[in-house]
Amino acid sequence: MLYLNLFLNVLVKNPIKAVLFIVTGFSLSLLLGQSERVQNNLMGSLPKLNETPHFFALIDNKISSQSIRRKLMGLPGVKGVRNLPGEKIQNQLKTILGDVGENLASEVGIPDVSGLKISFAPNLEMRSQKLIKEYLTRLTGEDQLTMGPTIGEEKKNKKWLTSFKDSLKLKIGTIIIVIASTLYLFLGLGLGSDLGREAYLVERFSRRKNVIQVTAAIGFLGAASLMLLPSVLLGNANLIGIGVFFGLTFVAYMITTTRGWKTN
């Protein structure tokens, strides 16, 4: 309890820094751990721009939608494959199945399916689009798949709009993550300095050793685990993003524990 109390005592003594660290950590963990969900919400708030031709597909959950997604992404002519969040599948039923889909959703609920949005490359010929749909049918089996019609048309003089949208999505996401990561590290190192001074005093006036190492491990790594909990509970967490978040936390931990400490 000594180490946990020591870390909590540092937070209490630095309330503004502690609150900012916790809020930034939770925000960054969601940005990294739920990057696809955040990206979908972010892009949904932007003005609607012309999209490349695409279609929606519903696949029985007995089949791995992630495996299907990887195989489709390897095809020439496929620009992107996006998993549909569960709450959007019902909205897409009417698009895919018309009035039948709307009645199905209201009468028996959402079927046990995964949703995919498959976007074609710009100016892809109709014959090639048909071949991609046939390949998807062979991958899943005709009885396990429901496909909607191709939607949208990208005009040549509007191609820059789609490119701008994709570029904006990448830039906005990258800028937000870089700012949040920098702030998270800055606040973490600030708390690490306060923690180091407190731990130095404990070691100096007691017989305990490695106080800063143990306290920082409990504090930083324990806090990181709690911050990532919402991302894990939401499902479909981005494991690479989680790894990046733990990496940033580990950097703060290492700097805190390896520098020399002294009181003023």
C-alpha positions as CSV (number, residue, x, y, z in Angstrom):
1,M,0.0,0.0,0.0
2,L,2.9,2.3,0.6
3,Y,3.7,2.6,-3.2
4,L,0.1,3.1,-4.2
5,N,-0.4,5.7,-1.5
6,L,2.7,7.5,-2.6
7,F,1.5,7.7,-6.2
8,L,-2.0,8.9,-5.1
9,N,-0.4,11.4,-2.8
10,V,1.5,12.9,-5.8
11,L,-1.8,13.2,-7.7
12,V,-3.5,14.9,-4.8
13,K,-0.7,17.4,-4.5
14,N,-0.9,18.2,-8.2
15,P,-4.6,18.2,-8.9
16,I,-4.6,20.2,-12.2
17,K,-1.7,18.2,-13.7
18,A,-3.3,14.9,-12.5
19,V,-6.7,15.7,-14.0
20,L,-5.2,16.8,-17.3
21,F,-3.1,13.6,-17.3
22,I,-6.1,11.4,-16.7
23,V,-8.4,13.1,-19.2
24,T,-5.6,13.2,-21.9
25,G,-4.8,9.5,-21.2
26,F,-8.4,8.4,-21.6
27,S,-8.8,10.4,-24.8
28,L,-5.6,9.1,-26.3
29,S,-6.5,5.5,-25.4
30,L,-9.8,5.9,-27.2
31,L,-8.2,7.5,-30.2
32,L,-5.7,4.7,-30.5
33,G,-7.7,1.7,-29.2
34,Q,-10.9,2.6,-31.1
35,S,-9.3,4.3,-34.1
36,E,-11.8,2.9,-36.7
37,R,-14.8,3.9,-34.6
38,V,-13.4,7.4,-34.0
39,Q,-12.6,7.7,-37.7
40,N,-16.1,6.8,-38.7
41,N,-17.6,9.3,-36.3
42,L,-15.2,12.0,-37.4
43,M,-15.9,11.5,-41.1
44,G,-19.6,11.3,-40.5
45,S,-19.5,14.9,-39.2
46,L,-17.8,16.2,-42.4
47,P,-19.8,17.5,-45.3
48,K,-20.9,14.7,-47.7
49,L,-18.5,14.6,-50.7
50,N,-18.7,12.5,-53.9
51,E,-17.7,9.0,-53.1
52,T,-16.3,6.3,-55.4
53,P,-18.7,3.6,-56.4
54,H,-19.3,1.1,-53.6
55,F,-21.7,-1.5,-52.3
56,F,-22.7,-3.0,-49.0
57,A,-22.6,-6.6,-48.1
58,L,-24.0,-8.6,-45.2
59,I,-22.1,-11.8,-44.2
60,D,-23.1,-14.5,-41.8
61,N,-21.1,-14.2,-38.6
62,K,-20.0,-17.8,-38.9
63,I,-17.6,-16.5,-41.5
64,S,-14.7,-14.3,-40.4
65,S,-15.4,-10.8,-41.9
66,Q,-11.7,-9.8,-41.1
67,S,-10.4,-12.6,-43.3
68,I,-12.8,-11.6,-46.1
69,R,-11.7,-8.0,-45.7
70,R,-8.0,-8.9,-46.0
71,K,-8.6,-10.9,-49.1
72,L,-10.7,-8.2,-50.8
73,M,-8.1,-5.6,-50.0
74,G,-5.5,-7.6,-52.0
75,L,-7.6,-7.4,-55.1
76,P,-6.7,-4.8,-57.8
77,G,-9.7,-2.5,-58.2
78,V,-10.7,-2.5,-54.6
79,K,-10.0,0.9,-53.0
80,G,-11.2,0.1,-49.5
81,V,-13.1,-2.3,-47.3
82,R,-14.7,-1.0,-44.1
83,N,-16.4,-2.9,-41.3
84,L,-19.8,-1.5,-40.5
85,P,-20.4,-0.9,-36.7
86,G,-23.3,-3.0,-35.4
87,E,-25.6,-0.1,-34.9
88,K,-25.3,0.8,-38.6
89,I,-26.2,-2.6,-40.0
90,Q,-29.9,-2.0,-39.4
91,N,-29.7,1.3,-41.3
92,Q,-28.0,-0.5,-44.2
93,L,-30.6,-3.3,-44.4
94,K,-33.1,-1.0,-46.2
95,T,-30.3,0.1,-48.6
96,I,-29.4,-3.5,-49.4
97,L,-32.8,-5.2,-49.3
98,G,-35.3,-2.3,-49.8
99,D,-38.6,-2.5,-48.0
100,V,-38.0,-6.2,-47.2
101,G,-35.0,-5.3,-45.1
102,E,-36.9,-2.7,-43.2
103,N,-39.7,-5.1,-42.4
104,L,-37.1,-7.8,-41.4
105,A,-35.4,-5.5,-39.0
106,S,-38.6,-4.5,-37.3
107,E,-40.1,-7.9,-37.1
108,V,-37.2,-10.2,-36.1
109,G,-34.5,-7.8,-35.1
110,I,-31.0,-7.4,-36.7
111,P,-29.8,-10.7,-38.2
112,D,-26.6,-12.4,-36.9
113,V,-24.4,-10.9,-39.6
114,S,-21.4,-8.7,-40.1
115,G,-21.5,-5.7,-42.4
116,L,-18.9,-4.6,-45.0
117,K,-18.7,-1.5,-47.2
118,I,-16.6,-2.3,-50.3
119,S,-15.4,0.7,-52.3
120,F,-14.1,0.3,-55.9
121,A,-11.1,2.1,-57.3
122,P,-11.8,5.2,-59.3
123,N,-13.1,4.7,-62.9
124,L,-13.2,0.9,-62.4
125,E,-15.1,-0.8,-65.3
126,M,-18.4,-2.4,-64.7
127,R,-17.0,-5.8,-65.8
128,S,-14.3,-5.6,-63.1
129,Q,-16.8,-4.6,-60.5
130,K,-18.9,-7.6,-61.4
131,L,-15.8,-9.9,-61.1
132,I,-15.1,-8.5,-57.6
133,K,-18.6,-9.3,-56.5
134,E,-18.4,-12.8,-57.9
135,Y,-15.1,-13.3,-56.1
136,L,-16.8,-12.2,-52.8
137,T,-19.6,-14.7,-53.5
138,R,-17.1,-17.5,-53.9
139,L,-15.3,-16.6,-50.7
140,T,-18.4,-16.6,-48.6
141,G,-20.8,-18.9,-50.4
142,E,-24.0,-17.6,-52.0
143,D,-26.2,-18.7,-49.1
144,Q,-24.0,-16.8,-46.5
145,L,-24.0,-13.5,-48.3
146,T,-26.4,-10.7,-49.2
147,M,-25.1,-7.9,-51.5
148,G,-26.6,-4.5,-52.3
149,P,-26.4,-2.7,-55.6
150,T,-23.4,-0.5,-56.5
151,I,-24.0,3.1,-55.2
152,G,-22.4,6.3,-56.3
153,E,-20.5,7.6,-59.3
154,E,-17.3,9.5,-59.2
155,K,-17.1,12.1,-62.0
156,K,-13.7,12.8,-63.4
157,N,-14.0,16.5,-62.7
158,K,-14.9,15.7,-59.0
159,K,-12.0,13.2,-58.3
160,W,-10.2,15.9,-56.3
161,L,-13.0,16.0,-53.8
162,T,-12.6,12.3,-52.9
163,S,-8.8,12.7,-52.7
164,F,-9.3,15.8,-50.5
165,K,-11.6,13.8,-48.2
166,D,-9.1,10.9,-47.8
167,S,-6.2,13.3,-47.3
168,L,-8.2,15.3,-44.7
169,K,-9.2,12.2,-42.8
170,L,-5.5,11.2,-42.5
171,K,-4.2,14.6,-41.6
172,I,-6.9,15.3,-39.0
173,G,-6.4,11.9,-37.3
174,T,-2.6,12.2,-37.3
175,I,-2.6,15.8,-36.0
176,I,-5.0,14.9,-33.1
177,I,-3.1,11.8,-32.1
178,V,0.3,13.6,-32.2
179,I,-1.0,16.5,-30.1
180,A,-2.6,14.1,-27.6
181,S,0.5,11.9,-27.4
182,T,2.8,14.9,-26.8
183,L,0.5,16.2,-24.1
184,Y,0.2,12.8,-22.5
185,L,4.0,12.3,-22.4
186,F,4.5,15.9,-21.2
187,L,2.0,15.5,-18.3
188,G,3.3,12.0,-17.5
189,L,6.9,13.2,-17.2
190,G,5.8,16.2,-15.1
191,L,4.1,13.8,-12.6
192,G,7.1,11.6,-12.9
193,S,9.3,14.4,-11.6
194,D,7.1,15.0,-8.7
195,L,6.9,11.3,-8.0
196,G,10.7,11.0,-8.2
197,R,11.3,13.7,-5.5
198,E,8.8,12.1,-3.2
199,A,10.3,8.6,-3.7
200,Y,13.8,10.1,-3.1
201,L,12.7,11.3,0.3
202,V,11.1,8.0,1.2
203,E,14.3,6.1,0.3
204,R,16.5,8.6,2.1
205,F,14.7,8.4,5.4
206,S,13.7,4.7,5.3
207,R,15.4,1.4,4.5
208,R,13.4,0.8,1.4
209,K,15.0,0.6,-2.0
210,N,13.8,0.9,-5.6
211,V,10.8,3.0,-4.4
212,I,10.6,5.0,-7.6
213,Q,10.7,1.9,-9.8
214,V,7.9,0.1,-7.9
215,T,5.8,3.2,-7.5
216,A,6.1,4.3,-11.1
217,A,5.2,0.7,-12.3
218,I,2.1,0.6,-10.1
219,G,1.1,4.2,-11.0
220,F,1.9,4.5,-14.7
221,L,1.3,1.0,-15.9
222,G,-1.8,0.6,-13.6
223,A,-3.2,3.9,-14.8
224,A,-2.6,2.9,-18.5
225,S,-4.5,-0.4,-18.0
226,L,-7.5,1.5,-16.5
227,M,-7.4,4.1,-19.3
228,L,-7.5,1.3,-21.9
229,L,-10.4,-0.5,-20.3
230,P,-13.2,1.4,-22.1
231,S,-11.5,0.7,-25.5
232,V,-11.4,-3.0,-24.7
233,L,-15.0,-3.1,-23.5
234,L,-16.3,-1.4,-26.6
235,G,-15.0,-4.3,-28.7
236,N,-13.0,-4.5,-31.9
237,A,-10.1,-2.7,-30.3
238,N,-7.1,-1.8,-32.4
239,L,-4.3,-3.9,-30.9
240,I,-1.6,-1.8,-32.7
241,G,-3.1,1.3,-31.2
242,I,-3.1,-0.3,-27.7
243,G,0.5,-1.2,-28.2
244,V,1.4,2.4,-29.1
245,F,-0.4,3.7,-26.0
246,F,1.5,1.2,-23.7
247,G,4.7,2.2,-25.5
248,L,4.2,5.9,-24.7
249,T,3.4,5.0,-21.1
250,F,6.6,2.8,-20.9
251,V,8.7,5.7,-22.2
252,A,7.3,7.9,-19.4
253,Y,8.0,5.1,-16.9
254,M,11.6,4.5,-18.1
255,I,12.5,8.2,-18.0
256,T,11.0,8.6,-14.6
257,T,12.9,5.6,-13.1
258,T,16.3,6.1,-14.8
259,R,17.0,9.7,-14.1
260,G,18.8,10.8,-10.9
261,W,16.7,12.6,-8.2
262,K,17.6,15.1,-5.6
263,T,15.7,17.5,-3.5
264,N,16.0,21.3,-3.8
